[in-house]
Amino acid sequence: MASDLRRFVSAALCVLLFVPLIACATPARSDAARLIARTVWEPMALDFTGPALSETSAVNPFTDFKLTVTFRNGSHSVTVPGFFAADGNAAETGADSGDVWRVRFAPDRPGEWTYTAELHAGQDAALNDIGDPGMRLHSSWNGSFQVGEARGNTPEFYQHGALRRDGRYFRFAGSDKLWLKGGTNSPENLLGYVDFDGTYRLSDNARDGESDAGAELHTFAPHVADWRPGDPTWQGGKGKGLIGALNYLADQGMNVAYFLVYNTEGDGKDVWPWRNPAVRTRFDVSKLAQWEIVFTHMQRRGIALHVVLQETENELALDGGDTGPQRKLFLRELVARFGHHPALFWNIGEENGPVHWRPEGQSDAQRTAMARYIEQIDPYDHPVLLHTHSEAADKDTILSPQLGNRDIAGLSFQVSKRETVNAEIRKWHDLSRKAGHLWPITMDEIGPWQIGARADSDDPDHDSLRRHALWGTLLAGGAGVEWYFGAEQDGNDLTTEDLRSRAELWRQTRVALDFFKQHLRYWEMEPCPGDAYCLGKEGEVYAFYSSEDTPTPLATAFSAGRYRVRLFDPKKGVFDASEREVDFSGNALPAIFLAPHSGADRIVLLEALR
């Protein structure tokens, strides 16, 4: 014990000065000028000169030091974890050593802010959440800065603030604006990218039931042309393929991307935050700084970060599934380095929990402890989601004990049979509402697992996806969709390089999101009685899907009255030229309510006439 203390005292003596420096949130040259302007919700960084260490130092900068900074605005305070940043520019230099210690902060209100920073040292100081975290090296670093209101030209996420759960949906913390999502679930190994430092594939052998990732990392070469002058790069022009792919998604109106940050022992075996995937106490500073460049660009382009923390295959790899030292350190580093982004979701893990085809998995108590720890250390209260298994019976087993658990903000749904999406979402909305904690539910992985969302060349119209997964979700009160590309496609959920392969699917998704935003006060509406894909506000407005293979609504779903009826084409994104007025007695459905409409799908929109 005495030798340990001497070791840390020796490290502390090297701190001659711990001086804060205002810095940009990433080293990307194109972002520096924008991010240094401090307005509400825009991230900033404070850099401190501290102990000079490396990723491989005998004194571990990740476990044995704990930087925390408390920011105050009047009586309001936020305590944010900091991290070891090597030379402060590791994304560019590839450095693994240095004396820069950094904290990133996104202020949630305007006015004068003050800060006080503390650095503690001691064995496993970073993991001591309660009690003495170790020897305090300094506690007198403080300062102040001003934060202004968001400007009109500020990107959406920085105008409206962090996303929060609000009933069935998500709402921006800085405004009353709701957020419906539409985006990509694939490739899930988005970060298995050739231009990131320390990134390679451990194995290209796919097990039964997995996608085949192939032998090569992602290059996203088809999207290099989508990179634009002024977009970020690193190390002399790296990153253009991935940045271009994200530009393409944003240009299609997509607003979320799902990706794993840890998939060793899983499907892709090419994404991890550590210097060595087998040594889980030493992080790769330059790689994580490069991830930060990409995440910042995503936020500026309006793409939310759906951060998936593990896979079903490796959910027991850290501390046997417990929230012990390895898992705590893993989560703390991710929160410290990326938690400042306003539009971010923490997903406990893909297909979380034991199931018949893989009986090893986290228990109810373990997933609750993990979610609770994230809630404890995340100063921004980002929603914590639980990704489900695909079968209804497995959902019953794993989700039922979590009903009423306020540490789980919502569900990230996987459904094997797309025709059941609407009913399953409605079921779990009802159960969670009765338990006192209504879960937002998003449809994130559509089955069957071998097929998912096929490329436009194989499924040009996407009729079943549009009817059952897209509109079936939204008309159940679901909070949005992501598209999973299937395991046995040429461009699957691990290997897809060209996101234009699903251009028609992105277009139809945008049509649906725009319809909801422009024509419905959907947050005031509830699913209609019966099996139809129908959302309504009694006696005022109803919208339902009418097609050859979607359920017909019950006459009792609608209040008697006089309605304006308009027909919307969910594939083309336009209303029919004519509209009608219909007197509805409540006994029998008028013919206009019934499919088919000239052989085409329609959204029937009823608006009460006063």
N, C-alpha and C positions, 0 to 999 in steps of 0.2 A: 504494500500500500504506500509506503514511504517512497519507494522508487517511482511508482506511478505519479505521485504528487511532484517529485522532482522533475520528472519528464515534462509535466504540463507547466510547471513554473518556468522551466527552461524555454519552452515554446512561448510562454507569455512575455518573457524578457525581450524577445525579438520584436515586440510591438513597441516601437518608438513613438509612433503616431497613428492614431486611428481617425482619419480625417474624412468627413463625408463630402462626396462630390455628386452634384446632380448629373445624371447620365440619361441617355436615351434608353428605352426599354429593350432594344436589341442592338447589336453592332451593325445592322444593315445600314449602309451609307444613305440609302434613299429614305429611310424612315426617321433618321435622327432629328432632322429639323422639325418634323411634324410632332414627334412624341415628346420632345422637350417642352413644347407648349402645354402648360398644365391647365386643362379644363376638366370639368367633372367627368368621371368615368374613363378618361384617357390615362393609360398606364404611364408611370414614370419610374425611374430607378434612382436609388441612392447607392453609391459605391463608397466603401470604406477601405482604407489601407490597414491591413491587419497582419497576422502571422503569415510568413512566406512558407507555403507548403506545396505539396504535389499530390496527385491522385494516389500515388504509391508511398507516400511518407509513412514512416513508422508511426507517427502521430497522425491518425486518420482525420482529415478535415471534414468528413461527412458524419462520422459518429461522435467524435470527441470535441467538437465545438458546436455551440448553439448561438446563432445570431437571431435576436428578435428585436423588432422595432415597433414601438407603440406610437401611433399617429392620433392626434387629438384635434377636434374641431368643436370648441365650446365644451359641453358636457359629453359629447359623443367621442368614443375612442375605438380604435381598431388596432389589434396587435397582429403583426404579420411576421411569419418566419422568413429568415434570410438564408443565404447559401454561399458556398465557396465558388468563386467565379474565375479561378486561375489568374490569368493576366488581364482579365476584363474584356478581352477581345478574342476569345478562344474560337469563336465561329470562323474567324478569318485566319488566325495564326495556327490553330490546331493545338494550342498550348495545353499542357496538363499540369502546369505549376504556375505559381504566382502569389501575390499578396492582396488580391482584390476580393472583397466580401461584399455581396450585393443583396439588396432587398428591392423587390418590385411592388408597386402600390398603385391601386386605382381608386382615387378619392370619390366618394359617393355623394358629395355635396360641395357647393362652392363656399368660398370664404377663406379665412386664415387657418392654416393647419400648422401644428407644431409636431415635432417628433423627438423621441428619445430612444437611442439605440443601446443595447447591451450585448456584449459578447461574453459567453461563459465557456470555460474549458474544463474538461474532466472526462474520465473514461465513460463512454456512452452518454455524454452530456446531451446529445441531440435527442435521445430517447427518454429522458427524464421529464415526463409531462407534469408530474406532481412532486412537489418538494424541491429541494435544492438541486439545480441542474449542474452544479459544479462550481469551480472557482470563477468568480467574476473578474474578467480582465479589465474591463472599463465599463462605466455606466454614466459617463458625463457627456456623451456625444449627443448633441441636440441642436435643433435649428427650427426654422419656420419657412413657409412658402405660401403663396396665394394661389387659389384655384378659382377660375372663372366659370361662368355658365357655358354649357355646350353651345357651339356655334352652328349656324344653319347648314353649313357645308360639311359638318362632321359626319363620318360614317354612322350608319344606323345604330350599331351596337354601342357606340360611344355617345350618341345623342340620348338614347333611351335607357341605358344602364343594364345591369345584370338581369339575367332571366331567373324568374322565381316561379314556383308552383302556385297556381291560383285555381282551385277547384279542378275541373277536368282539363285545364289548359295551363299554358305558361304565359306569364306577363312580365313585361320589362319593369324593373324596380323604379326607374326614374320617370315613368309615365304610366298612363292607363292603357297603353297599347298592348294588345295580345299578340302572340307569336304562334303561327302554325308552321310546322316544318314540312319540307319536302327536299329530299336529297339522296345521297348515295350511302349504301352500306358496304360497298365494294369498290376497290379491293380493300379488304379488312387489314391487310398488311401494307397500307399506304406508306408507312414509314420504313418499309424495307426497300429503301431507295439508294441507288448506287452513289449518289453525291453526298451522302451523310458519312461523316467520319465513323470509323469503327463498326461498319455495317457489312455483314456478309451472311450467307445462308449456312446454317449448321448442318443441314441435311436436306436433300431433295426427295427423300423417300416418303411417299404418302401412304398412310395406313388406310385400311378399309373404312369407308365412310368419310374420308377426308378429300378435299380438293388436292390436286397435284400442283404444287407451286413451281415446278420446273427447276432448272438449275441456275437461272439468272435472277438478279435483283431487278426491281423496277427501274426503268429509265424514263418512261413516259415520253419517248421520242416523238410520237405523233403530236404532242402538245407543245413542243419547243416553240413552234410558230405562234402559239397563243401567249407567250411571254411578251411583255411590252417594255419599251424603254422607260426607265424609272421604277420598274418592279425590282424587288430585292434579288440579289444573288450573294454568293459567298465564294471566297478563295478563287478569284479570277474568273467568275462567270458560271460557277456551279449552281445548280438548282433550277435551271430554266424549264426543264421538262415538268417537274412537279408544280412549280408556280404557274406554269401555263395551263396544266390540267385543272387547277383550282380556279383560274381565270375563266376557263371554259364553263365549268359548273356554275359559277356566279353569273356569267352571261346568259345562261339558260334559266335564270331565276331560282336556282337551287340554293338552299340556305343552311345546309348541314352536311357534315361528313363524319362517318363512323370509322374509327381506327383503333387498333390495339397498340398498347405501349409495351407489351410483354407477351411474346408468343412462343418462347422456347418451350419445348415439350409439347407444343401445340401444332397447328396446321402449317404456318409459314416458316417458323423457326428462323426468323430473320429480323426480329425487332426486340430490343431490350434497352434499358437506360444505362446499364452498367458498362464499365471498361471491359470487363470479362464477364460473360453471362453466367459463369460458374462461381464468381466471387461477388456476392450481392451486398457488399458494404462499400464498394468503390465505384463511383459513378463516372461516366464519360462526359466531362464538362463541355468539350467542343461539340460533340454530337448533340447534347441537349440544347446548347446555344443555337445550333443550326435548326433544330426543331422549333425553337422559339421564333426564329425568323419566319418560318413557314406559318406557324400559328398566328403570328401578328398579321401576316398578309391575309390569312383566312378571315380574321375578324374585320379587317378593313374592307374586304370584299363582301362582307355580310354572310359568311359561312360559319356557323356555330361548330364548336369542337365537341364531338361526342367521344369522350376519352374512355376506352374500354380497358379496364385495368388488368385483366387476366382472361384465360380461357378455361373451359371445363377441364382440359387435360392438365393444366398446371395450377389449379386453384388450391391444391394442397402443398405446392412446392415451397411456399414461404411459411415457415413455422407450422407445418402440418395443417394449414388452414386457419390457424389462430392469428389474432392480431398481436403478434409478439415482436421481438426486436427487428427482424428482417422486414416484415410487412410494415411496421411503423416507419422505419427509415425510408422504405420505398415510397410510401404515401406522403411523408413529410417533404421529401425532395420534389415530388411532382407538384404538391400544393405550393411550395415555396417558389418554384421556377415558373409555374404556369397558371397558378390560381388567380392572377390578376386579370385574366381575360374575362370580359363580362358575359359572353355567350358561351358557356361551357357546362357540360354535364359530365359527372363522374358515374360511370357504369361499373358496378361491382364486378361484373365479369360475364363473358359470353356463356350462355347455357349454364347458369350457375346452379349448383346442387347436384346430388346423386340421382341417377336415372338407371333404368334397367340395362341399358347398353354400356353404362359406365357407373357402376355402383359406388365408386369412390368420389366424394365431393364434400364441399363445405356443409356443415350442419346449420340448422336454424340459428343456433346460438352464435356460430362463427360468422355467418353473414350479417347478423345483427351487430355484432361487435365491430366488424369492419366498417359498416355504414356509420355506426356511432362515432368511431374514431375519425373518419373523414369529416363528419359534422363538427367534431371537437376542434380539429386543427385548421379547417378552412375558414379564414376570416370573412369570406364573401358569401358563404352559405349557398354555394352552387347546389342544384338538385342532384341527389344521389339516386340512381336508377338501378333496377334489378332486371336483367335480361332473362327471359324465360326459356324453358324448353318448349318444343313445338306441339306436343300432344296435350289435349285437354286434361287427361288424368294426371299427368306429371305437374301441370299447373296447380291442380287441386292439392296435390301432396306438398308442393314447395311453397306456394303462395298463401295457402290458408293460414299457416301459423304466423305469417307476416301481416295479416289484416290488422289495421289499427296501429301499425308500427310507424311512427312519425319520422323515424330516421330514413325510411324509404320514401322518397318523394314521388316516385311514379314507376311505371312498368315499361320496359322495352320489350315489345311482344315479338315472339316467334310463333308462327302458326303453320302447321303442315298442310292443311287443306284450306285453300283460299276462300271457298264458299262458306266457311264457318267464321270468318274474321268478324263480321258485324255482330253476330250473336255472342262470340267470346268476349269482345270488348264490352258489350252491354252487360254481360254477366258480371265481369269483374268491376265495372263501375258500380253496379248495384251492391255487390258484396262489400266493396271498400267504403261506399257511402254509409251503409248500415253499420259498419265498424267504426265510424266516426272520423275517418281520414280518407277522403276521396282521392283516388290515384288518377293522375293523367296517364293515358295509355297511348303509346305511339306504335305503329305497325312497322317494325324494323327488319324483320327477316321472314320473307314470305316463302312458303314451301310450294311443292315438295323440295327437299334439300338438294336433290340432284339437279333441279331445273331452275327454281327461283325466277328471276326476271331475265328472260332470254333476250339476246340481241335483236335489234330491229330486223335484221336479215332473216332471222328464224321465226319471228313473231311480229309481223309488220304492224298489226293493229293493236296488239296488247289488250284484246277485249276482256279476257277473264281478269287480268290484273286491274284494268280500269274499273270494271264493275265491282268486283268483290274486295280487292285489297285497297284500292285508292278511294273510291267513293264509298265503299262499304265501311271503311275506317272513319272517314270524315262525317258520314251520316249516322254513325253510332255515337258521335261526340268525341271521337279520337282526336288526338292533338297533332297528327301528321304521320308521314310515312318516310321510310328510307327503302331503297331498292337493293336487294341482295341478288347477286348474279348467278347463284347456283354453283354446285361443285363439279358438275360434269358437262360444262360448256367449254367451247374452245377458248373463249375469254371468260374465265370463271372468277370466283370471288377472291382469288389470290393472284391471278396472272393478267388480268385485264390491264392493258396499256392505253387503250384509246377509248375515252368516255363518250366519244361520238357514236360508239356502237349502240348506245341506247338513246339517241337524240330524240326519237319520237316519244319515248317514255318520259323524258324530261319535259317535253312540250306538253304532253297530256297532264302531267303532274302540275305544271304551272297553270294550266287552264282551270284545274280544280281549285287550287289555292286562290287564284284570282276571283273565281266565282264566290267563294266563301267570304273573302275580304270585301268584295264590292257589293254583294247583293243580300247578305244575311247578317243579322245580329246573332250569330251562331251561339255565342256564350249565353244568350237568354233562352235558347231552345233546348228541347229535350227529345230523345228518341220517341217516336210514335208507338202506340200499342200495336202488337202484332209483330210479324217477322219482316216486314218491308224495310228497305233501306230508306228511312224517313226521319227527318228531324223537323220539329215544329214548336211554335209557341201558340198555345191554344187560342183559337178564334182570331189569330192575327196573321200568321205566316206559316207555310209548310213547304218543304222541299223533299222530293223523293225521287228515287231512281226507277225508271221504267224501261225494261228491256225484256227480251225473250226468255232470259233465265235468271231474273231476279224476282223475289216474291212480290205479289200484288198487295197493296195496302188494304186494310180493312176499312169499310165505310165508317166504322165507329172511331177511326183515328182522327177524323176531322170534325170540327164543330160546324153545325148548320149555319148557313149564311151566304152572302154573295161575295164572290171572289173574282179577281182578275187572274187569269191563267196564262202563263207564258211557258213555252217549251224551249229548253236550252240543249244544244247538242254538246255532250261532254267530250266528244272526240275533236270536233272542229273548233269548239270554243265560241259559238255564236248562238244567239236566240233565233228561233224561227221568225219570219217576217210578220206573221199575224199573231195577235193576242185575242183572247176571248174573255167574256164575262159569263160566269156560270152561277146559277142559283143551286145551292146544294142543300138538300133537305136533311141529310144525315142518314138516309135509308139505303140508297143505292149509288154506286159510283158512276158519275158521268163517263161517257165513252172516252172523252179526252184524257181521263186519268189512266186509261188502260193501254198496255202495250199490245201490238207494236205500233209505232208511229212511222208509217212509211218504211217499215223494216229496219229503222235505226233506233239506237238508244236515245233516250231523252231524260233530262232532269225536268220534272214537272214542278214549277214554282207557283204556289198559290199565295196571293196577297189579298187580305180582306179589304173590301170596299166599304167605306163608312157612309 
